[in-house]
Amino acid sequence: MQQTTLYVPFNASTRSPWILRRNAELVGQYATREEALRHAVSLTATLRAQYGHVVDIKVEDEAGHWSAAGEAREAGVPD
């Protein structure tokens, strides 16, 4: 099975887009963090169903720490 990681880096700017990356490749740019995460969840389902990939979503917080999307929610980082 292939391992894929989707990354949502932190964006402190209100004027620039939130980015979603698949490994190192740019997937898209979104107006909000929530939109980027929604697309990541949708892409995860597709990659698992169509290609059998193992997929993780990593989210960066404002301090530069990365955590799994579920862990970010548990730490109080809103989706």
Buried (B, 14 or more C-beta within 10 A) or exposed (E): EEEBBBBBBBBEEEEEBBBBBBEEEEBBEBEEBEBBBBBBBEBBEEBBEEEEBEBBBBBBEEEEEBBEBEEBBEEEBEE
